[in-house]
C-alpha cells in the first residue's frame, strides 16, 4: 500500500518535472482547460458520478450538478442525474430514516419538475383534454420517450418515499405511480436493467389487498431478463421474501449475491457493488426484518 506521505512526495516530484518543461503555450493551454472545466459543471458532475463507489465522489457530483442547475435550471439531463444521486444517497448510504425519506422526497420532486417542464411533455399536455387531474394522468400515459429517464426516477424516488408513509398515502398515490411506471414499461422494459419489472415487484408488496403472486411474476421477469444485475435479486429478497415471511429464501438469495465475482461484469460493477453492500446490510439486520 502506498502511504499518504509517499503519494504527496510522488506528486511533488511529478510537478517539479513538469515545471522543467513549462512554457507559455502549455500555460495558456492549462489555463484554458481549467476555465473550460469551471464552466462545464455537468462534465465534472458526470466524472464524479462515474466514481460513485466513493461516497465523497457522490457528494462532489451533487455539488457540481447543483452548479449546472444554477446556470440552467431547466436542463433535463442535469435534473435527472440529481434525482439519481438523491436515490443513491437515500437507498444505499443514509442511515437516518428521516433524512432518507427527505432525500427520496427531494429526488421525486426534482424529477417531477424535470418531466413536467420538458418541452416535449408540455406539447403532449397542451394537446390533451380534461380537467387538470385527468389531463396530467393522460399526458403521463402518453409521455414521449425523451422524458423516459425522468419518469423512471420520479417513480422510483416517489415509491420509496411512500414505502414508509401511511397505507392511505400509498393508496392515494397508486394510480399516479402505476401510470408513470407503466409508461416506462411500455417505452423500454429493459430500462435500468429491467427496472420497471423490479419496480412493480417492489411496489405491489406495499399495496394492501394484492396477491403476492403479482409481485412474484414481476420479480421473476426481472431476474430472467437481467440475472447479472444484482439489484433484481436484492429487491426480490428485501421486498418479496420479507413480505411473504420466507426467511430461508431471503437468506439464500442474499448470500448468493455476496458470492458473486463482480469483475465478471465490469459494465455494471459499480452498481453491483452497491447492491452487495445492501445485501450485507439486510443480512446483518435479518432478525429485526422478520420480527
ABEGO torsion letter per residue (X at the ends): XBBAAAAAAAAAAAAAAAAAABBAAAAAAAAAAAAAAAABAAAAAAAAAAAAABAAAAAAAAAAAAAAAAABAABAAAAAAAAAAAAAAAAAABABAAAAAAAAAAAAAAAAAAAAABAAAAAAAAABBEBAAAAAAAAAAABBAAAAAAAAAAAAAAAAAAAABBAAAAAAAAAAAAAAAAAAAAABAABGGGAAAAAAAAAAAABBGBBAAAAAAAAAAAAAABAABAAAAAAAAAAAAAAAGBAAAAAAAAAAAAABBAAABAAAAAAAAAAAAAAAAAAAAAAAAAX
